[in-house]
Amino acid sequence: MLINISYKGYLNLEATFRNDQDSRLSKAQRSFNYPSAKLSFIPTDAFAALRDNKILSFAKVYGSVSQVGNINIGAYQIFNNYNLAPGFPYSSLGGLTPSTTNFSAGLKPELTREIEFGTELGFFNNRLYLSYAHYTQKDKNQTVYIGTSITTGYGSSLVNIGETQSTGNELQVKGDILTQAANKVGFSLEVNYSQNQSKVLSLLPGVSQLNLGNNVYAIVGQPFPMLKGTDFQRDGQGHVVVSGTTGYPIQNGSALVNFGRTTPEFDISVRPTVTYKFVSLSALAEYRGGYVVNNAIGGTLTFAGSSEISASAGRQPFIYPNSVVQTSPGVYTPNTNVNVVNGNYGFWQSSSFSGTTSPFVSSGAFWKLREVNLSFKLDQFINKTKFIKGATFALTGRNLFIWVPKSNPWTDPEFSNGGANGNTPGTNNANELPGTRIFGADLKLTF
């Protein structure tokens, strides 16, 4: 259902409503609604003093509320089911085996509710355009797998958990800096900026944190998701404590350290476009930052002795960088003479180094040249042809270059073994394929 109400074109109300029913959920839970409402006001149309203004060409302010739903399970995932036993009927006595995951008929749809307000502004006959939006979004009933005690008969359960909140700001600036009509060369620039802060409001009754797998946690009062893992013993200044006899770093037992959020807080994209006669060159570059990545691929490569860091000391004994030795309880001195006893197999495979999380946690920040497009509009060369009315030829390149901090010598921070849309981003491993550059050509003909 859609309702549009307008008063003289400058005050507009738009409302929508939709109901979905999904048979993957039980009859009691399968129905959910998508309501939304948006109110906008255009002062440049409402006030005569702002019409035909040479500086302010267009202005709009708006506010909206909405709710959307999502079903994040497959078919028959609300019932505890049985599967065919491996090899049956030839090598298994039982024909069916129970699932080790506990499913619930009470699973609910995931719901997202959002409040947004913003403005759009155009200047200098709309050659300069700005838009800004602020939003608050709450998600509840997220459907995730959680670990459970095997004494229950199940190693994991699929449940709806608590509520998360995200607040953010989005800014877009577009400008026609040079127009082709006036300067022969046209140049336009578009910049987008977004910032997001998330927080877990609640989980399950009496639960303050949940391990979602992949070293990713949901922690009440903290951003979601958070990366936790093992670290070395450290002094008050953060220096790694090493053994006074072996020189190897000492792991801090099984205690887990919070390393930070695994989704970007900041996202910036820049799209310049240059045109000259029938040729157009455009590019898209993007920056993401404000988060961390667990490069599990680094642990694998280091353990195998095939990473750059494992050869940095020439496979010879070395002093662990910025380390200290405990000389008496609570007293630490800089390590200047205790080498690791074995700079080859002994350190990279037998010590605690490759099995500790912290050496392989890096900033997830990157700049990436996502796309370059060179196109040729060939209409003027075929304007005498009655059969073909228009033609455009383009050369494209995608994922051409990436720049990452020195703390990340491992791989593309966007790689994740949790899947692009999973609940546990932020960890990669040796199973991801290397990054791929893509080159292509495109010809479009209009008849």
N, C-alpha and C positions, 0 to 999 in steps of 0.2 A: 504494500500500500504506500502511495506517495502523495503528499499534500504540499502544494506550493501556494503561498499567499504573498502578494506583493502590493505595496502602497507606493504609487507613483514611480515605481522602478528603483527607488533608493532605499527602501526599507523592505527586506525580504525575509520570509520565514519558510523554511523547508523542513518537513518532517517525514520520516519513513518508518515503516514497521514491517517486519517479516518474522514468520514463525517456521522453524525447521523441526522435523521429527526424524530421528535417526535410529534405525532398528538395531544398531550395534549396542545400544544401551537398553536397559530394561524398560518396560512399558511405563513405569513410574517416573523415569528420569529422562526419557528420550526427547521430550519436547522442550525447546528453548527459544527465546525471542531475540530479535535484532532491532531494537528501537533506536532512533536517532532524531535529533532536532538541531537546526542551525539557524541562528538569527544574524543577519548582516545589515550594515548601514553604510551607505555611500555618500559621504558629505559633499563630494565634488558635484554630485547631481542634486543634492538637497538644497544647497545654498547658492544663490545667484552670484555672490561675491567670489566663489571659488571656480565658477565655470569659465572656461577659456583662459585659465591662469597660465602664464608663460612658464612658471616654475613648477607648480604642482599640477600635474596633468590628471592624476587619478588618486583617490584615496578610499580605502574600505577598511572597516573594523568589523570583527565578527566574533562570535562565541558559539561553541557547539558542545553537545553531550551525546554519547553513543554507547552502545553495548554490542559486542559480537561474541559468538560462541564457537567452540571448536571441539571436535571429537578426536582424541589422540590415542585411539586403540584400534586394533583390527577386529575382524569378525570373530565371534565366539570367545572374546577375551573378558567376558563377565562371568564365565563358568569355569570351574575347575574341570579340566578335561584329561583324557587318557590318549596316549599316542601308541602307535604300533612299536613294539619292541624291536631293536636292531636285529636284522637277520631272520625274523620270524617268517615262516614257520620252520626254518631249517636249523637254526642254531640257538634258539631261545625257547625255554620251557613255557614262559608266559607270553601270551599274544599281545597284551597291552601293558603299558607302564604309565604310572601317574606322573603328571607334570610336577616339577619342583618349584613352580611359581604358583602362589596363591592368588586367585582372581576373586573379584567381588561383584555380586549382582547389583550392589548399591553405587557403582561408579557414576559420577555426574559429569556433565559437559564442562569443559573449561570455559570460564567467562572472563571477558576483558571489558572493563568500563573505563571510559576516558572523558575528561573534560579538557577542552582546548579553547584558547582565545588568541587572537592575533590581529595583524594588520597587513595590508598591502598598499604600497605607495609607488606612484609613477611620477617621474620628473622629466622636465625638458622634452615635452611631447613624447613621453614614455621611452626616451632613449636610455634612461636610468630607471631600473625597477628594483624595489626592495620589498621583501616580505619577511615577517617575523611571526613565530608561533611559540607559545608556551603551553605545555600539556602536563597533565597529571593522569597517570594510568594505573589502575589496580587490576591485578590478575588473581583469580582464586580458583580453587579446585584443579590445580595443575596435576596432570596424570603422570606419575613417575614410578619407577621401580625402586623399592627400598630393600635393604638386606634384613632378613629376619633369622632368628635362631633356628638351626636345623632341627632342634628338638620339637618344633611345631609340626614337622613333616615337610616344611617348605623352606627353601633357601632364600627366597625373595617373595615380595608381595607387590602387586600393582594397586596403588592407592591414589586418592586425591589428597593433596596436602595444602594446607593453609592459604596464605595470601601474600603477594608481593606488591610493591609499589614502585613505579618509575616516574620520575619527573624530569623534564628536559626542555631544552630550547633549540629552536631551529631557525636559522637565518639564511636567506638567499639574496644575493646581489647579482644583478645582470646589467650589463651596460654595452651599448653600441658606441665604442670609443671613437671609431672612424667609420663613416658610412661610405660605401662604395660609390654611391651616386655623386658625392661631393669630393671624394679624394682618390678615386680610381681604385684605391686599396681599401678594403673593409676590414675592420678588426673589432671583434666583440669578445667579451670576457664574462664568464659566469662562475661565481664562487658560492659554494654551499658549506655551511657550518652547522654541526649538530653536537649537542652535549647531553649526556644522559646520566642520571644518578638513580640507582636502584637500591631497594632495601627489602629485606624479608620482614614482614610484619608478624606472621605467625606460621606455625607448622602444625604438628599434631599435638593434642592435649598432653601437657607435661614434657614436651620434647623441645629442646632449644636448638638442636642442630641435627642434620641428617646427612649421611654419606650417600651421595647419589651415584657413586662409582666414578672411575676415571680420576680419582684424587680430588673430585669436585664436591663441595659441601654447600648446603643451604643452612645459614646460621641466622637466627633471629637477631634483628638489629644491625646486620651487616649487608653489604651489597651482595647481589646474587648474579652469578654463582661465584664462590670463593675457592681458591686453590690451597690445599693443605698438603704437607708432606714432611719428610724427615730432614733433619739438618745436623750439622756438626756441633759439638760443644764449642762455645765461644766465650771470650772474656767480656768485660763490661763495655769495651769499645767495638765489639763485633768481630775481633780477630779469631780465626780458627785455632782451636787448641789441638796440638799434635802430641803424639807419644814421645817421651824423652828418650826412648830406646829405638823405636822403629822409624820415627819421623812421620808416621801415617796419621792422618786426621782421625780424631775420635768421634764416632757418631753419638748423638745425643739420645741414645736408647730408642724407644718407640714413641717418644713424645713428638707430636705433630706441630708444625709451625704454619701460621697463616701467611701465605705469600702475597695475596691480593686477588682482585677480581680477574675473571678470565674473559670478560667481554669488554669491548672498547668503550671508554668514557667519551672520547672525542673522535669526530669524523669530519674531515675537510676534503672537499673535492674542488678541483680547478679545471675549467673547460675553456681554453682559448680557441678562437676560430679566426682564420685569416682568409680573405677572399681577394682574388685578382682576376678580372675578366671572367673566364669560364672555369677557373681553378679554385678549389676550396681545400684548405688544410685545417683540420681540427684535431684536438688531443684531449684526453681525459687523464688527469693525475689525481691520486687520492692518498690522503694521510689518515692513519688510524693510530690512536695512542691512549695511554692511561690504563693499561692492563698488562697482565703477565701471561707467559706461555710456559708450560711444562714440556720441554723437549725430550721426551723419553727416547727418541731416536738417538740423542746424544749419549745416553747411557749404553745403548746397544753398540754404537760405533766405538765408544771408548773401551768397552769390555773386549771388543774384538780387535782393538789396536789399530783400527782403520780411520780414526778421527784425527784431525790436525792437532788437537790438544795432546793426544797420547804420544805424539812424536816431537812435541815442543822442546823437550829436554834431551833429545837425541837418544832416548831409551836408557839414559844414564841416571844414576842417583842425583837428586836435586833437593833443595830446601823448598818445602811447600810455601808458596807465596803468602806474605802477610800473616804468617802463623806465629803462635806464641807457645811457650812451654810452661806448664805449671810447676813451679819450684817448691811451693808449699801451699797448703790449703788456702785458696782464694788469692794467691799471689802468682802473677804471670810475668814472664820476661820475653822480649822479642826473640824469636828463633833465628839465630845467626849461624849455627854450626851443626844442627842435627839434620842430616840428610835422610831421605827415605832410604831404607836398606836395599830396596830393589826398584830401580826406575823403569823396569820393563814389565814383565808378566806380574811380578809381585805386587806392584802398586795398582796398575790399571785393572787387574782382574781379581786379585786376592784381598786387597784392602777394601775398606768400606766406601771408597770413593764412588765407583760406578753404580753402587746400589743405594746411594743417598740422593734424595730429590733435589736439594738446593743447588748443586753445581750445574744443573741443567735447566734451572728456571731463569728465564730471561725476560726482558721487556718485550712486549708484543708489538711495539711501535714499528711502523714502516711507512715509507713513501713508495708508491707503485705507479708506474706508467701503465695504466690499464688499457688504453686504446689510442691509436693514431689512425686517422682516416684522411686519405688524399683522394679527392673526387674531381671528376671532369664532367661538366655539363656540356654535352656535344650537340645541343639543339641547333645552334647556328650553322653547324656543318651539314645538317641533313634537312634544312628548312625547304629545300626544293624537292624533297622526296614526298610523294603523296601517300606512300604506304606506311612509313615510319614517321610518327609525329614528334617523338622525343627520345633522347638517349642519354644515359648517365653511366659513366664507368668509374669504379672506385677501387682503390687498393687499401687494405686494412691490415693492421697488426694489433694483436691483443696480448696482454701480459708480457710486455716487452722488457721492462726493467723493474727491479725492486731494490730499495736501499733500506737496510736494517741497522740497528745499533751494533757496536762491537761486542756487546754482551750476548748477541745471538749469532754464532757462527754455524747454526745448524740447518734451518730450513725456513720456508715461508710460514709466518705466524698464522696465516689463515688455515693451514692444514690442521685437521682435527680427526682423531679416530672416533669421536662421538657423533660424527655426521654434521652436515652443514646446518641442520635445523634441530639438532638434538639438545637435550637439557644439560649435557655435560661437555661443553666446548672447552678448549684450552689445553688439551694434551694431544700430542702427536706421537707416532711411533714409526718403526721401520716398515710398516705395511703400506704407508702412503707413497704414491708414485711421485717422482720429482716433478717440479713445476714445468709447465709446457708453454712455449711461445707458439702463437697461432698466427699464420699469415694467410691472407685470402684476397681474392679479387671478385668483383661483383659488376655485372652488366645488367642494367634495367632499360628495357625498350617499351615505349608507349606507341600503340598502334591506333 
